[in-house]
Amino acid sequence: MTQPISIGPNPAHGPDLPALVRQVGAGDQEAFAAVYDAGCNAVFGLILKVLRDHAQAEEVAQEVWVEAWRTAGRYRAERGSVLNWLLTLAHRRSVDRIRSVESAAARDHRAALLDRAPEFDEVSEQVQAREEREELRRCLRSLSEIQRQSVTLAYYQGLTYKEVAEELSAPLGTIKTRLRDGLIRLRDCLGVTA
């Protein structure tokens, strides 16, 4: 009968990682060194695989080991192995770093777009708005009295077609026709293309 092949360190000869993590939780630096030695390659390898940047991977690995030191007292063996716990911390920190970098890049991109936006010319905008209002008033004067009243009530006072009909004591269908005809004349007068 053949013996099963074990990949990686032989668990029979390896350190008792759960016991070491309990000691780390109590502040034992030697136990932390042993946990670090057992997991540093796997932790760094995962971080580097996610981030694909050696310098950032080193920073995140340091953050992971600091977090492992601070939270070792909360490790529970029944939830998984020590290595899985460390790799979970490493993955979370790596993803957080990616999100942080992407968020900063998006902020920088938005700021760059704002820097390229043309400056607002208030005087020019006011002159243009005044000219547009005058043109609209001229075109409204070209409508018949009943069309002008219908358009003014509907679009300047915000009344519904039914309310316009009640206000002018006219049938709803007549008001709809007057509004449609008035708007067509306004469109033509203002030179708006459909």
Residue pairs with C-beta under 8 A, 6 or more apart in sequence:
9 38
14 38
15 34
15 35
15 38
17 35
17 38
17 81
17 82
17 83
18 75
18 77
18 82
20 31
20 34
20 35
20 38
20 82
21 31
21 35
21 72
21 75
21 82
21 85
22 72
22 75
23 31
24 31
24 32
24 35
24 68
24 69
24 72
25 72
25 73
25 74
25 75
26 73
32 68
32 69
32 72
35 68
35 72
35 82
35 86
36 65
38 82
38 83
39 82
39 83
39 86
40 61
40 65
42 83
42 86
42 87
43 61
43 64
43 65
43 86
43 87
43 89
43 90
44 57
44 58
44 61
46 87
46 90
46 91
46 94
47 57
47 60
47 61
47 64
47 90
47 93
47 94
48 54
48 57
50 91
50 94
50 95
50 98
51 57
51 60
51 94
51 97
51 98
56 97
56 101
59 97
60 90
60 93
60 94
60 97
61 90
63 93
64 86
64 89
64 90
64 93
67 89
67 93
68 85
68 86
68 89
71 89
75 82
75 85
79 85
80 88
135 190
136 186
136 190
138 189
139 185
139 186
139 189
139 190
140 148
140 151
140 152
140 186
141 148
142 185
142 189
143 151
143 182
143 185
143 186
144 182
146 168
146 170
146 178
147 178
147 179
147 181
147 182
147 185
148 182
149 168
150 164
150 168
150 175
150 178
150 179
150 182
151 179
151 182
151 183
151 186
153 159
153 163
153 164
153 167
153 168
154 160
154 161
154 164
154 179
159 167
161 172
161 175
161 176
161 179
162 172
164 175
164 179
165 171
165 172
165 174
165 175
168 175
170 178
187 194
